[in-house]
Amino acid sequence: MYTKKTALVVDDNSMTLMLVSSILTEHNFHVVQGRNGVEAISQYASNKPSLIIIDMNMPIMNGCRAAYLIRTMYQGEQCKIILFTAESKAFLSEIQECKVVNHIVAKDNVNELREIIGNH
């Protein structure tokens, strides 16, 4: 019996949620979703996904903070986390200081995201 891997997509933009969820479904992932960092933590605790694709700027809690909490409080060390963001390259260097994400992908580079998902 084949068991699908679970992925968590977190973004406050409905179009991004649909796009990323569609890509993950094409790669045989079971997809769960959230709309902010608090929901990301809750969905992680409930579903223990092997992959999280999370936006940086969201209401309530940003993606970097949520990723940090998942890594430190919920033993999410084995989970691959991709920060999928529309932030400028200058701001991305600040995000890298967070050191809890495996990849940072610009939202205008969907092909890079597809490649990372395909290799997971």
C-alpha positions in Angstrom: 0.0 0.0 0.0 1.3 3.4 -1.0 1.1 6.2 1.6 1.1 9.8 0.4 3.5 12.2 2.0 1.8 15.2 3.7 2.6 18.8 2.9 1.4 21.9 4.6 0.9 25.1 2.6 0.5 28.3 4.5 -0.4 31.6 2.8 -3.0 34.3 3.4 -3.5 34.6 -0.4 -6.1 32.2 -1.8 -4.6 32.1 -5.3 -1.2 31.1 -3.9 -2.8 28.4 -1.7 -4.5 26.9 -4.8 -1.4 27.1 -7.0 1.0 25.5 -4.5 -1.6 22.9 -3.5 -2.1 22.0 -7.1 1.6 21.5 -7.7 1.9 19.3 -4.5 -1.1 17.2 -5.6 0.6 16.6 -9.0 3.5 15.2 -7.0 1.2 12.9 -5.0 1.2 14.8 -1.7 -1.7 14.9 0.7 -2.2 18.7 1.2 -3.3 20.6 4.3 -3.6 24.3 4.5 -3.3 27.3 6.8 -3.7 31.0 6.4 -1.3 32.4 9.0 1.6 31.3 11.3 -0.7 30.3 14.1 -2.6 28.0 11.8 0.7 26.6 10.5 1.7 25.6 14.0 -1.7 24.0 14.7 -1.7 22.1 11.3 1.9 20.9 11.9 1.0 19.6 15.3 -2.0 17.8 14.0 -0.6 16.4 10.7 3.2 16.2 11.1 3.9 17.0 7.4 7.2 16.2 5.8 7.2 19.4 3.8 6.0 23.0 4.7 5.7 25.7 2.1 5.0 29.0 4.0 4.7 32.7 3.1 6.7 35.2 5.0 4.2 38.0 5.4 0.9 36.9 6.9 -1.5 38.2 9.6 -1.2 37.2 13.2 2.3 35.5 12.9 4.8 35.6 10.0 6.2 32.6 8.3 9.7 32.9 9.7 8.4 33.0 13.3 6.1 30.0 12.7 9.0 28.0 11.1 11.2 28.8 14.1 8.5 27.6 16.6 7.9 24.4 14.6 11.6 23.7 14.6 12.2 24.4 18.3 8.9 23.7 20.1 7.5 20.8 18.0 10.6 18.9 17.1 10.1 19.7 13.4 13.8 19.0 12.6 13.0 16.4 10.0 10.5 18.6 8.1 11.7 20.5 5.1 10.5 24.1 5.2 10.4 26.3 2.1 9.8 30.0 2.5 7.8 31.0 -0.6 7.8 34.8 -0.6 7.3 37.9 -2.7 9.9 39.8 -0.7 12.7 41.7 -2.3 16.2 40.1 -2.6 17.5 42.7 -0.1 14.9 41.5 2.5 15.7 37.9 1.7 19.1 38.2 3.2 17.5 39.2 6.5 15.3 36.1 6.3 18.3 33.9 5.9 19.4 35.0 9.4 16.4 33.0 10.7 18.3 29.8 9.8 15.2 27.6 10.2 14.2 27.3 6.6 15.7 24.9 4.0 15.0 27.0 1.0 13.8 30.5 0.1 12.0 30.7 -3.2 10.6 33.9 -4.8 6.9 33.7 -5.7 7.8 34.6 -9.3 9.9 31.4 -9.6 7.4 28.6 -9.6 9.7 26.4 -11.6 12.3 26.4 -8.8 9.5 25.5 -6.4 8.4 22.6 -8.7 12.0 21.3 -8.8 12.4 21.4 -5.0 9.0 19.6 -4.5 9.9 17.0 -7.2 13.2 16.2 -5.3 11.5 15.8 -1.9 
